Amino acid sequence: MKPGSNNERYDLPRSFRQLLLQLARESRSDLKKIPHHPKRAIHALRTRMKKLSAIVNLVGLSIPARTRHAILASTKRLKNAFASQRDAQVAAEMGIACKPLTKSQATAPLYEETSRLAHLLQSVMLDGLTKKELCKAYVETYRTGRKHMKQCLADPDPTRLHAWRKPVKELYYQSLALHRAPGMTRRIRRARRLGRWLGKHHDWQLVLERQLAAGKRIQPKRERLRRRIFKLASKLYAVRPKKLSQKLK
């Protein structure tokens, strides 16, 4: 996700618009691959929709509210279309018996959804998008994740930890899009790792909920992982949002 080029006359609106349209086009390609490579294609589709929604939130001030909400709703429908298949894949990988699912396939309504998404994005011009707006939106994502971290430190409930993963992943995708800004290389690496660890913690929680007998085996590992999560998060969110804003400016 590297919008634009190193050209001095860097066109910010055009760059981010192309990025959004590219993600929408590739989602249709993901659907076509699902019957032949379900695991890989479903993962690609879900990841792409998370990226797209993160970028929409990054440039959101330049998109009319009604259009922005419609785009985010569309990405959510596509992301969740194969949620049960994804959960079954994770369960199978972790040795959990589950009800067999029907063969994954991309239906006509899903193709229509990708067309609707592309049409919505075609209408988005991002005129007037500035670095100041990007900075403001990025810092807000950072602030949200930092707030979730503090809540989880006070009460590391599995539901809270799982909810925290969303702003962490969003920070990762937005950091990729703003890779030229100061400090992004390290932030990208830490956000990616933290998101992966939070995802693993959630997967282990699913195992415990379905197989209580696995508690003795998984619980110690999950506690060690939780300590690693908070240690890494303390580095990722070490800077106060106000100071981060000043650095980015």
Beta strands, then each sheet from edge to edge (+ up, - down):
end
